[in-house]
Amino acid sequence: EGDGGSAYSLTDERGVALISGTPATSVFLEASLRGFVQPRVHSVELKEGAANATKIVLERSGIIAGRCTHLGQPVRNFTIVFWSGNPGETRKFEAFSDRDDGSFRVTTAPIGEVTLFAVSDDYPRSDVKGVTVRPDEEAVVELELPDPIEARGKIVDGVTGEPVEGARVQIYTSFQAWYLQAWGNEAKSDAAGEFEVLGFSPGDGRFAIRKEGYAQWLGQGFGVAGETLDLGVIPLPRMQALKMRFASQQEVDFTQYSTAPRGNQFYPRKSFGEDGVVVFEDAGPGWYYITVAGPRSSRAFEPFL
């Protein structure tokens, strides 16, 4: 993990792969095999002088086939985003290029209910669709990319109400409240705090506003094809600290636990200190959903203000 080095090994007839010479530190493990779903990356803490064994289970994959079009015409270059369960943890991206007929074939889809959409550099996210993937047959779906929708708004200081110039506005490819990937170019607010940005899809869409000295704003808009989306006046909040204390009635090494709160910011995961305290300096006001991950499990707590 420290210097970004990597090592590879093939499994034998028993399914065992041996990687030697690794230092005693935190490492990430992943496994892949054609015809199987690539599982989530495993984080492992290696101990010095001990044999470190980790079991990774590969599940059989299925196939999703279809076409990606815009106004009924094939799209040559696009990406299929798909997942089963939680899109924040299990989403996968598979890019397709030079597809004269707009066809695609995803061969690593998990078996069961899968959600997916298409997106390209020129057109925002398609409608989100669900398919049932079975081991013995292809799931077939048609995905239509829309024209991007223009949005306008005004950004003001959350305390003074004065216009904020130079705030950066970024549209995100999203699903419900999940910000999956930035889409298109950023726009900037002018001296009057006003901005125009192109790239919303019809329906629910998400965007982020960033400006030095202010907390990030995560916003929502509802696009309608052929109409300009009015995002209104957006009060950008000042930064403040979010402090969390982890307590236990038993003796606990708090440094083995970490958290990445989810609210009006994108927060990197941070470990608690020896005193059970962790601080995020650039927080903003609003509700936060807290998940604490430990050596063996994770626990979600009720949102709090």
Solvent accessible surface area in square Angstrom, and as a share of the most:
residue,aa,sasa,rsa
1,E,110,0.49
2,G,81,0.78
3,D,137,0.71
4,G,65,0.63
5,G,60,0.58
6,S,91,0.59
7,A,61,0.47
8,Y,196,0.74
9,S,47,0.30
10,L,169,0.84
11,T,86,0.50
12,D,53,0.28
13,E,163,0.73
14,R,175,0.64
15,G,52,0.50
16,V,74,0.43
17,A,48,0.37
18,L,147,0.73
19,I,65,0.33
20,S,95,0.61
21,G,83,0.80
22,T,61,0.35
23,P,93,0.58
24,A,56,0.43
25,T,45,0.26
26,S,29,0.19
27,V,23,0.14
28,F,117,0.49
29,L,46,0.23
30,E,107,0.48
31,A,31,0.24
32,S,85,0.55
33,L,105,0.52
34,R,225,0.82
35,G,29,0.27
36,F,37,0.16
37,V,26,0.15
38,Q,69,0.31
39,P,27,0.17
40,R,142,0.52
41,V,80,0.46
42,H,62,0.28
43,S,81,0.52
44,V,25,0.14
45,E,108,0.49
46,L,24,0.12
47,K,137,0.58
48,E,157,0.70
49,G,88,0.84
50,A,57,0.44
51,A,108,0.84
52,N,65,0.33
53,A,105,0.81
54,T,59,0.34
55,K,170,0.72
56,I,47,0.24
57,V,95,0.55
58,L,51,0.25
59,E,114,0.51
60,R,159,0.58
61,S,18,0.12
62,G,5,0.05
63,I,43,0.22
64,I,0,0.00
65,A,15,0.11
66,G,10,0.10
67,R,85,0.31
68,C,0,0.00
69,T,12,0.07
70,H,21,0.09
71,L,133,0.66
72,G,49,0.47
73,Q,122,0.54
74,P,51,0.32
75,V,15,0.08
76,R,110,0.40
77,N,80,0.41
78,F,7,0.03
79,T,30,0.17
80,I,0,0.00
81,V,1,0.00
82,F,3,0.01
83,W,5,0.02
84,S,41,0.26
85,G,68,0.65
86,N,55,0.28
87,P,8,0.05
88,G,26,0.25
89,E,94,0.42
90,T,41,0.24
91,R,69,0.25
92,K,72,0.30
93,F,87,0.36
94,E,50,0.22
95,A,82,0.64
96,F,25,0.10
97,S,74,0.48
98,D,95,0.49
99,R,82,0.30
100,D,106,0.55
101,D,77,0.40
102,G,0,0.00
103,S,29,0.19
104,F,4,0.02
105,R,117,0.43
106,V,0,0.00
107,T,56,0.33
108,T,55,0.32
109,A,0,0.00
110,P,23,0.14
111,I,69,0.35
112,G,26,0.25
113,E,117,0.52
114,V,1,0.01
115,T,35,0.20
116,L,0,0.00
117,F,0,0.00
118,A,0,0.00
119,V,7,0.04
120,S,11,0.07
121,D,139,0.72
122,D,105,0.54
123,Y,55,0.21
124,P,4,0.02
125,R,29,0.11
126,S,2,0.01
127,D,95,0.49
128,V,44,0.25
129,K,83,0.35
130,G,62,0.59
131,V,18,0.10
132,T,51,0.30
133,V,1,0.01
134,R,118,0.43
135,P,102,0.64
136,D,121,0.63
137,E,95,0.42
138,E,72,0.32
139,A,11,0.09
140,V,105,0.61
141,V,13,0.07
142,E,90,0.40
143,L,2,0.01
144,E,78,0.35
145,L,1,0.01
146,P,27,0.17
147,D,78,0.41
148,P,36,0.23
149,I,9,0.05
150,E,52,0.23
151,A,0,0.00
152,R,119,0.43
153,G,10,0.10
154,K,65,0.28
155,I,0,0.00
156,V,14,0.08
157,D,9,0.04
158,G,40,0.39
159,V,110,0.63
160,T,81,0.47
161,G,44,0.42
162,E,109,0.49
163,P,58,0.37
164,V,7,0.04
165,E,103,0.46
166,G,25,0.24
167,A,0,0.00
168,R,88,0.32
169,V,0,0.00
170,Q,13,0.06
171,I,6,0.03
172,Y,30,0.12
173,T,8,0.04
174,S,3,0.02
175,F,40,0.17
176,Q,114,0.51
177,A,69,0.53
178,W,60,0.21
179,Y,34,0.13
180,L,10,0.05
181,Q,85,0.38
182,A,54,0.42
183,W,29,0.10
184,G,45,0.43
185,N,135,0.69
186,E,73,0.33
187,A,16,0.12
188,K,133,0.56
189,S,5,0.03
190,D,70,0.36
191,A,76,0.59
192,A,47,0.36
193,G,0,0.00
194,E,88,0.39
195,F,9,0.04
196,E,100,0.45
197,V,7,0.04
198,L,103,0.51
199,G,2,0.02
200,F,2,0.01
201,S,11,0.07
202,P,44,0.27
203,G,17,0.17
204,D,39,0.20
205,G,7,0.07
206,R,37,0.14
207,F,4,0.02
208,A,0,0.00
209,I,0,0.00
210,R,56,0.20
211,K,64,0.27
212,E,164,0.74
213,G,41,0.39
214,Y,39,0.15
215,A,0,0.00
216,Q,18,0.08
217,W,74,0.26
218,L,35,0.18
219,G,6,0.06
220,Q,109,0.48
221,G,8,0.07
222,F,135,0.56
223,G,2,0.02
224,V,71,0.41
225,A,73,0.56
226,G,88,0.85
227,E,106,0.47
228,T,70,0.41
229,L,23,0.11
230,D,113,0.59
231,L,27,0.13
232,G,30,0.29
233,V,97,0.56
234,I,7,0.04
235,P,63,0.40
236,L,0,0.00
237,P,17,0.11
238,R,109,0.40
239,M,91,0.40
240,Q,95,0.42
241,A,62,0.48
242,L,21,0.10
243,K,123,0.52
244,M,19,0.08
245,R,155,0.57
246,F,49,0.20
247,A,81,0.63
248,S,54,0.35
249,Q,195,0.86
250,Q,145,0.65
251,E,180,0.81
252,V,46,0.26
253,D,80,0.42
254,F,34,0.14
255,T,52,0.30
256,Q,104,0.46
257,Y,55,0.21
258,S,17,0.11
259,T,0,0.00
260,A,28,0.22
261,P,4,0.02
262,R,122,0.45
263,G,26,0.25
264,N,28,0.14
265,Q,12,0.05
266,F,90,0.38
267,Y,26,0.10
268,P,93,0.59
269,R,125,0.46
270,K,77,0.33
271,S,68,0.44
272,F,7,0.03
273,G,27,0.26
274,E,154,0.69
275,D,91,0.47
276,G,0,0.00
277,V,22,0.12
278,V,6,0.03
279,V,43,0.25
280,F,6,0.02
281,E,124,0.56
282,D,69,0.36
283,A,3,0.02
284,G,3,0.03
285,P,73,0.46
286,G,25,0.24
287,W,163,0.57
288,Y,8,0.03
289,Y,78,0.30
290,I,8,0.04
291,T,37,0.22
292,V,13,0.07
293,A,28,0.22
294,G,22,0.21
295,P,83,0.52
296,R,226,0.83
297,S,83,0.54
298,S,74,0.47
299,R,160,0.58
300,A,52,0.40
301,F,66,0.28
302,E,145,0.65
303,P,62,0.39
304,F,76,0.32
305,L,143,0.71
